[in-house]
Amino acid sequence: MKAMKLAAYDGKAPFEAFDKPDADPGPNEVAIMVEASSVNPVDLKIRQGATPVGPDAPHVLGCDVAGEIVAVGEAVKGFRPGDAVYGCAGGVKGRDGAYSERMVCDARLIAHKPESLSCREAAALPLVAITAWEALVDRAKVQPGERVLVHGGAGGVGHIGVQLARAMGAIVHTTISSKEKAAIAYDLGAERAIDYKEKSVDDYIAEETGGEGYDVVFDTIGGPHLEKSLQGVKVNGRVVTTVGGGASPELAPMHMKNARLDVVLMLIPMLQDQGLDHHGDILMRLARMIESGFIRPLIDDRRFALEEIGAAHDHLKSGDAIGKIVIDIGQNADARPFPPLR
């Protein structure tokens, strides 16, 4: 089967097409005929050699996958050939990636694809949706009526965070950087979209919360936004960030508010081989929310084929994308519901 590999992680090596031998799934694995994958910032970091989570080169990248199961291991329960599935299941150290026509992965990392979504739409979700879930459900434990601020509400993780917090009954505000992104945030259910380039933290905290601050601040951007998150949270509030590795933030504002800071790196289960079942469970519960109309993916208009992954990475790097960038790999990426087993 055709796949795309990187020979080196230096930010310059191009993706190379090659014929990848078909591997049989192990006892707890499934083989998936891949219909679609997507591009995430971690893929760029791996390609640049800027993160230790990358597999040894040469290797196939691609965390997110949506497609059709074609074989199952002898110990796998709940899946069979012909099932349409989605998951964040590879592309990091020790795991096969999804930039390939066929992928073998641990069955615990996948779930049945929502029937209302095409594989193309489903492939946009796993990494960002699991991240948002771990931040808002597992860590922050958002409660109905709480005020939640999501930094970057039109971004990959942020646009799911806005919808998930709203589905949990929260009052959701978000920061954005343009009128176009504000319109997207409102369409996703945000009650306020705040242009962080025009208003200071003090200004919007005073205007939107009467100076009290937010119960929960979800930072999906990092850098100076983590400092702003600590500044914008209320006394005894919670801050969750998905972005680490930068300069250490000034924690004094958080200490003075008795606030809590959590960091989410959703790749840890794949890297440590721990808690894999939880990711599959999140995706199963997410599928129910999607079918109930609470969550939908935001997908960039540009389309890329398997051989165009390098261009897709460049598009993400440019900052021009609105929503997730999806890679069309199979012939049924747009099909809904999934066609019969080939």
N, C-alpha and C positions, 0 to 999 in steps of 0.2 A: 504494500500500500504506500501511496505517496505521503511524504512528511517533509517538514521544513526544520532544519537544524541550524544551530550556531556552532561554529568551530572554536570561537574564542569570545570571552566576555570583556571586550575593550571599548564598546560603543561604536566600533567601526566595522567589525566583521559583518558581512551580509548574511542573510538567511540563505541557505542552500537547500535545494530540493534533492531528495534521495528516496530510494526504494527501501522502506523499512519492512523487515520480515515480520510476518504475523506471529505474535506470541500467543500461546494458549493461556487462559486465565488460571491463576493458582486457586487453591481450595476456597478462599474467601474473596475472590476477585470476579469481575465481569469484563467481557470484551465489548466495546461499544463501537459501532459504526458512526463516526462523528459527522454530524450535520452542521454544527456551528460551534464557534468558540468566540472569545472576546479578548480585548486588550485591557490590561490593568496597569497602573503605575508601577507595580512590583515587577512586571515584565521588563519595563524600561530599566529599572534599577539592576535587575539581574544581567541584562544585556550590557550594561555599563560596568559591571563588576563592582557595583556600589552596595551590595548587600550579601551577607553570608548565606542566605537561604537558597541560592542558586545551585542547580545540579552541576556536577563536573562536566566540562565541555569535552567533546561535542555532545549536544543533547537537544531534545525537542522541548520547547517551552509551551506555555499555554495552560493556565489554571482552570478556566471555566470550560465546561463541555455540555453540550446537549446533543442527543442522538438516540440511536436504537441499539438495544442489547442484542448481540448476535451469539454470545456464548456465556455460560455461567459456570463458576467453580462448583465442585461437588458439595461444599458446605454452605453455599449461598441460599438464603431463605428470602422469599418475598419478591424475587425477580425471576424473569424467564425470558428466553429469546423472543424478540418482537416488542418488548416493553419500551416505551419512549421515556427517557430519563434525563435528568440534569444534575449538575453538581460542580463543586470546586474540588477537583480530584487529582491534580498533578502539576507538572511544570516546575516543581521545586526539588530540592535535594532528595534523591532516592526515589523519585516518582516520575513515571512516564507523563509527557505533556500532551495537550490536546491540539497542537498545531499539526495535525495528522489525520489521515482518513480513517484510521482505526486506532483505538486507545484501550489499554488494559488498566483497570484501576480497582481499588478496594471498594467493595460493594457498600461498605458503611458510609462512604462519602457521597452517595448519590440518593436521589429520591425520584419517584415517578413525576414526570413533567406535568405541570398543569395542562389540562386538556384545552383550555381556552387560549393558550399561547402556542405560537409556532416555535420550532427549535431555535430559530434566530432570536426570537424575543426571550426565550428561556435562557439562552446562553449568556445574555447580558446580566443575569441576576446573581448567580451563586456567591461569588466572592463579596460583592458589595452588600448583598442582602444578609448574608451570614454576619458580616462585620457590623452592620446596623443593628441586627438582632442581639448580638452579644453585648453591644454597647448599651442599648436602651432597655432591653428585656432582662438580660442576665446581670449586667453590672448596675445600671442606674435604677432599674426596677421602677420605671415610670408609672405613675398612678393617674387615674382620671382626674381632670381638673388642674393638674400641675402645669406650670408654664415651662416650656421647653424651647431652648434656642439651639438651632442647628446651623453651624457655620458651613457655608457652601451648599445651600439647599438645592442648587441646580446641578450639582456634580454627581459623580458616580455613586458614592456612598451616601452623600447628602440627600439626593432625591428620594432614596429609599427611606432614609431617616425621617424625613418630613412626613411621608405617608404612614410609616409605621407608628410614629408618635401620635399622629392624629387618630389612627385606628385604635390606639390604646386609650383614647379619650383625653389627650393632653391639648392644651392651648399652644399651638406651634408657631413660633416666629423663626425667621431664618435671615442670615446675612447673604447678600449677593453683590455682584460687581457691575451690573448693567440693567437697563430697563427690560431687555429681552429675557434675562435670567429671572428678573422679578416676575414677569408674566408667567414664566414656567412654574415658579414656586407657588404662585397663587393658584394656578391650575391644578397643582398637586395637592393643594389643601392647606397651605400656610395661611395664617391669618394676617401676618405682617411679613413683608420682605424689606429688609433694611439695607441700604447701600452703604457698606462699611467705608467706602472712600469719601462719602459725604458727611457721615455722622460719626462722632467719637463714641467710645463705649459709654462714657459718662452721660452723653446726650441721650442715646437711645435707651439706656437703663432708666434714666429719669422719665423719659416720655412714655415708655411702654410698660414699665413696672412700678412707677411712682418712686423710683430710687431703691426699691427693695432688691432687685436682681431676680434671676431665673432659678427655679428649683433645679433644673438640669440644663447643663450646657454640653452639647455634643460637638466636639472639634474634629472635623474631617480634613482639615487643611494643614495644621501645624504651624511652625514658625511663630510669627508674632501673634497668630490667632490663639495659640495656647495661653499666652499672657493675657490676651483679651478675655479668654474664657474664664480664667481665674479671677479677673477683675469683675466679670459680669454675673458670677454666680451669687446666690443669696447666702445668708448665714445658714449653716447646716445643709447646704446644697451639695450637688454632685456634678463633677466634671468628668467626662470621658473623652479621651483622645485616641485617635487611630494612628497618629503620626509621631514617630520617635526618631532618635538619632541625631537631632540637632543640638543647639546649645541648651543647657539646663535652664528652665524657666525660673523666675523669681517667685518663690513659694510663699513669701511673707503675706500677700493678700489672702491666700487660701488658709493659712494658719490663723489669721485674725478672724476668719469667718467660720472656723471649725468645719471647713468644707472637705469633701473627699475627692481624690483624684485617682482615676483608673485609666490604665492603658490597655487597648485591645489590639492584639496581633492575631488575626483569625487563622494564620497559617501554622500556628504552633501545633495543633493536633497532627497535621501531616508531617511536620518536621520531627516531632517527638513520639509519634505513633501512640498518642494518648487522646482519648475523648473523641474519636472519629465518629462514633455513633451519634453524638450530639449534633454534629453537622448534618447528618442525614435526617435527624429528627427536626431540626430547624427548617430544612428545605421542605419536609413533608407538611409542617404546620404553615409555612409560607404559601405552599401551593393552595391550601384551603382558603387562605386570605385572598389570594389572587382570584380564585374561582368565585369568591364572595364579592369581588369588586373593590377591595380595599387598597390593593397595590397593583401598579403596572410599571413596566420598565420604560425608561426614557432612552431612546436609541438615536444616535447620530444619523443624519441623512446619507452620508457617504457609505458606499458599499465596497468591500474588499474581498477578493478571492484568496484561497490558500497561498497562491504564489505571490500575493501582494502584501504579505504580512509586514515586510519592511516599510512599505508606504503607510500602512495602518499605524505602525509605531511612530513614524514621522508625524502623522496627523495628530496623534495624542500629544506628542512632544510640542507641537506648535501652539497648543492651547486653544485652537479654533473649534474643537469638537463640542457639540452640545449633546450631552448624553453619552451612553456607552458606545464604544466602537466595536462592531461585531464582524467576525470573519465568517464568510459563507464558505463552507467546505463541502458538504454533500449536495445532492440534487433536490433534496426535500426540505431545505432549511426553512422555507416559507410555508410549508404544508401545515394545515390545521383542520381537523385532527390528523394525527400521524398516519401515514399510509400503511397498508399491510406489510408484513415482513417480506423482504425481497428474497 
